[in-house]
Amino acid sequence: MEIRFTKEQYENLVKIVYLGTWMINAFRTDNCIKKFDELEQYIDDYNNDNFGEELIYRLARRDLLKKYGENKITKMRWEERLEKETPFIEKYEEEFEKYGIERIEIQD
């Protein structure tokens, strides 16, 4: 069986799982209900797997906007936009494959 969710529905499901697990296990010290912890962990693993990919595409879009500006990008054909965005995507894919998030810093 396959269940499909919109992004918003999925985010709401994750919140419900976290809140439900917290309500069930918040005051238990040594007898947590493992089946709920395991379900929460499964969703955490999924989010971690998608984190890197989402970050790559967001950084690539940011760099594309910086280089070309929103006006030029909105006038581009889909193929042209993809062609110009691909080098940014590849740059971040290589970076994260080699270093993970180790070299990500916020400059003051």
C-alpha positions in Angstrom: 0.0 0.0 0.0 1.3 3.5 -0.9 0.0 6.6 0.8 0.6 10.0 -0.8 0.7 13.3 1.1 1.1 16.9 0.1 4.1 18.6 1.7 1.8 20.3 4.1 0.0 17.1 5.1 3.4 15.4 5.6 4.6 18.2 7.8 1.4 18.0 9.9 1.8 14.2 10.2 5.3 14.6 11.5 4.1 17.2 14.1 1.3 14.8 15.2 3.8 11.9 15.6 6.2 14.1 17.7 3.4 15.4 19.9 1.8 12.0 20.3 5.1 10.4 21.2 5.8 13.1 23.7 2.3 12.8 25.3 2.7 9.1 25.6 6.3 9.0 26.9 6.9 12.4 28.4 6.5 11.3 32.1 7.8 7.7 31.7 11.3 7.3 32.9 12.1 3.6 32.4 9.1 2.2 30.5 8.8 4.2 27.3 6.5 2.6 24.8 9.0 1.6 22.2 6.7 1.1 19.2 5.9 4.8 19.3 9.5 5.8 19.6 10.4 3.6 16.7 7.7 5.2 14.5 9.0 8.7 15.4 12.6 7.5 14.6 11.5 6.2 11.2 10.1 9.7 10.3 13.3 11.3 11.7 15.4 9.1 9.5 13.3 10.1 6.5 13.7 13.8 7.3 17.5 13.4 7.7 17.7 11.7 4.3 15.8 14.5 2.6 17.6 17.3 4.5 20.7 17.3 2.3 18.8 17.2 -0.9 16.5 20.0 0.1 19.4 22.1 1.3 21.2 21.6 -2.1 18.3 22.8 -4.1 17.6 25.8 -1.8 21.2 27.0 -1.9 21.3 26.5 -5.7 18.1 28.6 -6.1 19.5 31.3 -3.8 22.7 31.5 -5.9 20.7 31.5 -9.2 18.7 34.5 -7.9 21.9 36.3 -6.8 23.5 35.8 -10.2 20.6 36.6 -12.5 18.0 38.4 -10.4 14.3 37.5 -10.1 13.2 39.5 -13.2 15.5 37.6 -15.5 14.7 34.3 -14.0 11.0 34.7 -14.3 11.4 35.5 -18.0 13.6 32.4 -18.7 12.2 29.3 -20.3 12.1 26.3 -18.1 15.0 24.7 -20.0 17.2 27.8 -19.8 16.6 28.1 -16.1 17.4 24.4 -15.5 20.6 24.9 -17.6 21.7 27.8 -15.5 20.7 26.3 -12.2 22.4 22.9 -12.8 26.0 24.1 -12.2 25.0 25.4 -8.7 23.2 22.1 -7.9 26.3 20.1 -9.0 28.6 22.4 -6.9 26.6 21.7 -3.7 26.1 18.0 -4.5 29.9 17.6 -4.7 30.5 19.7 -1.6 28.0 17.7 0.6 29.2 14.4 -0.8 32.8 15.2 0.1 32.3 17.2 3.3 28.7 16.9 4.5 27.7 20.0 6.4 31.1 20.3 8.0 32.1 23.5 6.1 28.8 25.3 6.3 29.2 28.5 8.3 27.3 31.8 8.7 29.5 34.9 8.1 29.1 37.9 10.3 
